Amino acid sequence: MDINQHNRFNNTPLKDKEKYMRLALKEARKAELINEVPVGAVIVKDGKVIARGYNVKEKKKDSIYHAEIVALQKACKKIGDWRLNDCDIFVTMEPCPMCTGALINARIGNIFFGAYDERAGCCGTMYDLPADSRFNHRPNVEGGILEDECAGILIEYFRRKRQEIKDKKQKSQ
Amino acid sequence: MDINQHNRFNNTPLKDKEKYMRLALKEARKAELINEVPVGAVIVKDGKVIARGYNVKEKKKDSIYHAEIVALQKACKKIGDWRLNDCDIFVTMEPCPMCTGALINARIGNIFFGAYDERAGCCGTMYDLPADSRFNHRPNVEGGILEDECAGILIEYFRRKRQEIKDKKQKSQ
């Protein structure tokens, strides 16, 4: 593993990271529109967005389809390889164990995320799998990019969901 | 979470577990035939195999396609739901972080595996993610079923791969 590759973004202006995270947020809003947990992701190679994805777990009736996996699969198709060493992912919520593992397996360069996830985050919150040098590959991680916006749409989504359940209960009484 | 559901297999005769693991081994051999790391999996519901899968990562040029994910996706399609609470997976090698996370997300009942994986195993060896009560769901795990056969085809595969590389080097000298 080339440790240096993981610092590529250290000199990248914050405005560029925010630009890509804004595109990921745009994806998250597409998930929100179809009543899915609003998480979105984009994958960037050489400054270009090569894949986009949003959570479609309920729509597809398949829990694999988190935003990261949807974007990963599109990126692999686009470049014709399962190795994504020269790619970075921007995702609005901290990846879960499945998605963190998938990003390690795909040898992604950098993981940038927005909101921290206390319930399943494996890029520093619950576990820090990308930092574990026993794995074949160790992506760099940076969290908290546009954190307020990324967390905001999630908070709003779950608030609305709770209200819907409350309303339903009141109607059935 | 219903803790009791995780002990469904405690009274199951070993011969039944071995029967399903043998079917998973059959899948692993299909991977071997196409020169993929030989790992296979089957998913069982109410005593019936509802999905089978083997590693096709190189063939599909997509690192998502471990045996477990292939089987998981087929099972979800078959039962029309992302929730696999009443299902169990039999896989020839201990699941990696991606696959363990996917099985937790899919709320699978039991994870039975054959060979332990010192390099990436997340069902007890490197991490024990299914035992972490902070996650939404906690599958039961049992490893070491037909361990010798399951590890054997992996050892043989990697031995052959190393020999191929050696032969290639000698030819080019």
Boltz contact constraints between the chains, C-beta under 6 A:
constraints:
  - contact:
      token1: [A, 57]
      token2: [B, 82]
      max_distance: 6.0
  - contact:
      token1: [A, 61]
      token2: [B, 76]
      max_distance: 6.0
  - contact:
      token1: [A, 61]
      token2: [B, 80]
      max_distance: 6.0
  - contact:
      token1: [A, 61]
      token2: [B, 81]
      max_distance: 6.0
  - contact:
      token1: [A, 61]
      token2: [B, 82]
      max_distance: 6.0
  - contact:
      token1: [A, 62]
      token2: [B, 73]
      max_distance: 6.0
  - contact:
      token1: [A, 62]
      token2: [B, 76]
      max_distance: 6.0
  - contact:
      token1: [A, 62]
      token2: [B, 82]
      max_distance: 6.0
  - contact:
      token1: [A, 63]
      token2: [B, 82]
      max_distance: 6.0
  - contact:
      token1: [A, 63]
      token2: [B, 105]
      max_distance: 6.0
  - contact:
      token1: [A, 63]
      token2: [B, 106]
      max_distance: 6.0
  - contact:
      token1: [A, 73]
      token2: [B, 62]
      max_distance: 6.0
  - contact:
      token1: [A, 76]
      token2: [B, 61]
      max_distance: 6.0
  - contact:
      token1: [A, 76]
      token2: [B, 62]
      max_distance: 6.0
  - contact:
      token1: [A, 80]
      token2: [B, 61]
      max_distance: 6.0
  - contact:
      token1: [A, 81]
      token2: [B, 61]
      max_distance: 6.0
  - contact:
      token1: [A, 82]
      token2: [B, 57]
      max_distance: 6.0
  - contact:
      token1: [A, 82]
      token2: [B, 61]
      max_distance: 6.0
  - contact:
      token1: [A, 82]
      token2: [B, 62]
      max_distance: 6.0
  - contact:
      token1: [A, 82]
      token2: [B, 63]
      max_distance: 6.0
  - contact:
      token1: [A, 96]
      token2: [B, 101]
      max_distance: 6.0
  - contact:
      token1: [A, 97]
      token2: [B, 97]
      max_distance: 6.0
  - contact:
      token1: [A, 97]
      token2: [B, 101]
      max_distance: 6.0
  - contact:
      token1: [A, 97]
      token2: [B, 129]
      max_distance: 6.0
  - contact:
      token1: [A, 98]
      token2: [B, 98]
      max_distance: 6.0
  - contact:
      token1: [A, 98]
      token2: [B, 101]
      max_distance: 6.0
  - contact:
      token1: [A, 98]
      token2: [B, 102]
      max_distance: 6.0
  - contact:
      token1: [A, 98]
      token2: [B, 105]
      max_distance: 6.0
  - contact:
      token1: [A, 101]
      token2: [B, 96]
      max_distance: 6.0
  - contact:
      token1: [A, 101]
      token2: [B, 97]
      max_distance: 6.0
  - contact:
      token1: [A, 101]
      token2: [B, 98]
      max_distance: 6.0
  - contact:
      token1: [A, 101]
      token2: [B, 101]
      max_distance: 6.0
  - contact:
      token1: [A, 102]
      token2: [B, 98]
      max_distance: 6.0
  - contact:
      token1: [A, 105]
      token2: [B, 63]
      max_distance: 6.0
  - contact:
      token1: [A, 105]
      token2: [B, 98]
      max_distance: 6.0
  - contact:
      token1: [A, 106]
      token2: [B, 63]
      max_distance: 6.0
  - contact:
      token1: [A, 129]
      token2: [B, 97]
      max_distance: 6.0
